[in-house]
Amino acid sequence: MQKDSKIYVVGHRGLVGSAVYTELQNQGYTNLLIKTHKELDLTQQERVSAFFAKEQPEYVFLCAAKVGGILANNTYRAEFIYENLAIQNNIIHNAYMSGVKKMLFLGSTCIYPKNAPQPICEDALLTSELEYTNEPYAIAKIAGLKMCESYNLQYGTNFICAMPTNLYGENDNFDLQNSHVLPALLRKFHLAKLLQEGRIQEIVKNLNTNDEKEALQSLQRFGISVKSIEIWGSGNPKREFLYVQDLANACVFIMQHLDFKDLYIQGNKEIRNTQINIGTGEDISIKDLAYLIKDIVGFQGEICFDSSKPDGTMRKLSDVSKIHSLGWKHTYSLKEGILKTYQNVFL
């Protein structure tokens, strides 16, 4: 990519897209193309086709997706598979049709089997069944990955697929019901600290309501009290977390230095699993994560784990030896990333 190359960041308002957009700006890229959902509904085939035909981007970062935590994935199964498939199909096909030079498609390590050997290498894909609660989302992302591979093999496109681990950062979804575990915990502990310190008006504002009674009832509903915080599951599952600014740096690195041909052995009759895992290669139990966030926020109460609620996959650590061998490694520790996120979002 040249500094003045026309680069389309798809989903620039989301957690990943906003970080990629900022990273590109920080590295001196000046011709960045963005569109809001109101300006361009990515699920509408004709509109996406017309956009690509008109704008002719040279490079594409496909960061847009419908995402959520266990509850959201398991509740809105139809939306998760439909919307993600629609977005991917439209962007990938039109990137091919308009002659995009290179595209990066972002998925997730949830594409791998529930009981894959740990750490999970790229070749574990499609070797056994998926985790049920996020199966629709995972299938959509697998389809996107295979679509990119297929277009590369049939049409000679240069579409690369990256599978990040669990992400967090400043532009995350901090909704108490539909967000992922880390941002949900961060907001829970912050609200609990406010409650503990009697800062009720700040709680009312944080929960976007004018009713103090309603705000306190909402805290109770989500297991937040002066003395304790309730967390879904046993706390035993382990998860790997990557600060989104590290991911953004990895995305730009990949687009600068790698092509599809670099991701498989030349001469192989069957080419598959060319995706690249992006993570830290380190994991932490949800229980230890909760205590780490508790210390960062400064909440003085207890943590209660509700083991009647689902845990999801017990462990999901990515094998990042491929991305390391290609020359990239993360820079932020988990504590550094959470502290930076907390300070920038809540303080």
N, C-alpha and C positions, 0 to 999 in steps of 0.2 A: 504494500500500500504506500502511495505517495502522500505527502502532507496535504495536497490539494485534491486527492481522490474523492469522488463522490461516494460517501458512506451512509448507508441507511441503517439506523439503529431502531429496530422494531421493538416497541414496548419500552420507550425511553422513560416513561413515568414509573415503571415498576422497580422493584428492589434491584434486580440485575441490570436492566436496561439503563437506569439512571446512573449506576456506577460505571457501566461501560462508556456511556456518553461523557461522563466527567473525566474518565481515564483518557479517552481519545483527545478531549480538549487539553488536558494537562500535558499530553505528549505532542501537542502542536498540530493536530489535524484540524483543518479549517472549513472543510466542505461537508458538514454533517447534515443529513436529511432526517427529519423527525415529523411524525404526525400523531395527533391525539386520537383517541377513540371516536370522538365526535367528528373529526375531520376524515377519518378512514376506519370503517368497521372492518376489521381483518377477517371476519367470518363471511363477508359478502364477496363472492367470487368475482363478479363483474367489476366491482369497485376496485378491488385489489389489482385485477388485470389492467384496468385503465390507468391506475396509478403507476405501475411499473412501466407501461408503454410510454407514458408521458415523461417520467422522471429519469428512467434509465440509470439506476444506481450501479456503481462498479463493484461495490462490496456491501455485504449484508450481514449484520449481527442479528440473528433471530432470537430475541430475548423474551418475546411476548408469550404468555401462557396463563391459563387459569390454574391457580395454585391454592393450597390450603393445608391444614393439619389433618389429623386422623378423623376428627368429627366431620369436618367439611367434606373430605374425600368420600367418607362412607355414607353421608347423607345425600349429597348431590352427585351421585354416581353418573347419571345421564349427562348433566352439564359438563362434568369433567372430561368425559370421553368425547362428546360432541364438539364442544368449543375448541378443545386442543387439536383435534383432528382437522377441523375446519380451518383454523389459523395456519397450521402446518401445511396442509394441502395447497392452500392458496399462495402462501409465500414461496414455498419450495418450487412449485410448478412454474410460477411466474418469474422466479429468479432464473430458471432455465430458459423460459421463453424469451426473456429480455436480454439474455447473454451476460448475466452477472459473472464477474471474473472469479470471485470466491465468496463463499458464505459459511458462517459458523452457526450451526444449529445447537441450541442448548437444551439438554434433557435433564435427567436426574439419576442418581444411583439407585433410586427405587425401581428402575427397570430390571434390576437383578433379582434372581429367585430369593424367596423368603429364607431358605435354608442353604444358601450358597456358602461354600467354604470361605473362611475369613483369613486375611483380608480378601475382598472380592476383586478378582481380576477381570479384565474386559471379556475374556473367553468364557466367563460363567453365564453370559447372556443366553437365555432360552434353554437352560439345562434342566430346570425343574419349575414347579409352580411359584407364582407370585404371592406376595402378602395380600390377603383378601381385601383389607380396608382401603387400599389405594390401587387396586387392580385396574380400574378404568383409566386412571391417569397414566399408570405405567404402560399399559397397552398402547395408549395414544403416543407416548414418547418412543416406544419401541418401533411403532409404525413410522414415525418421523425419521428415526435413525435409519431404518431399512429403506425408506423412500430416498434419502440422501445417497446411500450406498448404491441403490439401483439406478438412480439418475447418473451417478458418476460412471458406473460400469457400462450403461447403455449409451449415454449421450456425451460422455467425456467432461462432465461438469466437475467443478472443484469445490465440493460441499464437504465440510468437516464437521464432525459431531463431538461435542464435549458433554460429559456427564458429571456435573458438580455434585458434591455431597450436600448435606444440610447447610443452608446459608442463613446468614443474619447480617443486619446492618441498619444504618440510619433510616432508609426509606422502606423498611419492612412493614408488613401488616401486623399491627399490634392489637387487633381485635381479640377480645377475651374468649370468644367462642370459636372463631374460624381460622385463627392463625396457627403457625407452627409452634412447637414447644418452647423454643428459646425466647422469641419475642413475647409470647403469652406469659411466660414466667417473669420476664423482666417487668412487664406492666403490672402483673399481680403483686410482685414484691414492692414496686413503687407505690401502688395504691395502699398496700398494707402499711407501709411506712408513714404515708400521709395520715392514715387513720390513727395510727399509733401516736402521732404527734398532734392530733386534733385539728388538722388542716382540712376541715370539711369542705370549705368553699373551693379549694383546689381539687378535691375529689369530684365535686359537682361539675366543675369546669372540664376536668379530664374525661368524665363520662358523658359530656355533651348534653346535660340536662339542667333545668332550672329548679328542680325539685330535690331538696335535700333528703327527704324520706325515700324517694325513688332511688336516689343514688346509693343510699345505705342498704336498701333492699337488694340492689344489683350486686353490691359487694358480697352480701350474704349468699346470694344465688351462685356466685362463682367461688365460694369457699374462702372468702377473705374476711378475717376478723382482726381485732386488736391483738389477740394472743397467738393466732395461728393462720397458716395458709394450707388449703387442701389442694393436693396435686393428683391428677389422674394416674392410675397404674401403681405398680409396686415400686417403681424407682429403679428397678434392676436392669432394664434394657440399656444398652450402650449405644451412643450415637457420636458421630463425627461431625464437627462444625467448622465451617470455613467463613471467615470474614469476607463480606461481599467485595470489598476493595481489592483483596487478594485475587478473587475470581476475575474481576474486571481486568486486572493486570495480566492474568493468565490468558484471557480471551484475546487481548490485543497481541500478546506474545505469539499465540498460535497463528493468528492471521498474518503476522509479520514474517514468521519463520517456517511455517509448515504448509505442505500441500497434501492432497489425498494420497498421492503416490508414495509419500513418505511413511504411510501408516499400514502398509502390508508388504509381504515378501513378494518381490517381483517373480513372475513365473508360476505362482500358485494358480491352480485351476479353480479353486473355490476361494473367494475373497469375502470375508465376513468379520464382524467384531472389530471394525476399524475405529470405533469410538475411543475417546481419551477420557479416562477418569481424572477429575480435578478435585483434590482435597488436601488434607494435611497428613493423612496416614496415621492419625492419632485419634482415639476416641475416649469418651467419658461416660459414666453411668448418669442416668437422669437424676438420680439421688445426689451424686456429687455435683452435678451441674446446678441443681437447686441450691445447694449450700454455698457454692461459689457465687451465684447471683445474690443470694441473701447477704453475703459478706460485702459484695461490691455496693449494693444498694444501702445497706446498713439497717435492715429490718432486725428487730430484737426478739421476735416471737418464735414459735415452733413450726415445724413442717410436718404435715400429716399426709401420708400416701394412701389413696383409696384403691386397694388392690382388686376391688370388684369391677373396676373400669379396665378396658383393654390396654395391653402394653404395646401391641403391634409387634413388629419384628424384634427379636431379642438383641440382635447385634447387626450392625450394617457398616462395617469399616471398609473403605475402599483401598485397593492396591494402587498406589500412585507411582509405581516404579516406572511406568511408561513416560508420564509427564516429567518425572525427574530426569530420566535418561535423555529427554529432548531438551533439557536445560532450564526448566522452571521449577521453583519451589516457593511455598508460601512464606510470608514474612511476619505476619501478626500471630502472637500466641492467643489462645482462647481468652485469657484474662484481659489482655490488652484490647482485643476487639470488642468484648462485652463492655468494658469500662468506657471506651471511646463512644460506643453506641449509646450507652446510658447517659453520658454527659451531653451528647449532642441532641438527643431526643427528649429527655425528661428534665434536664437541669437548665 
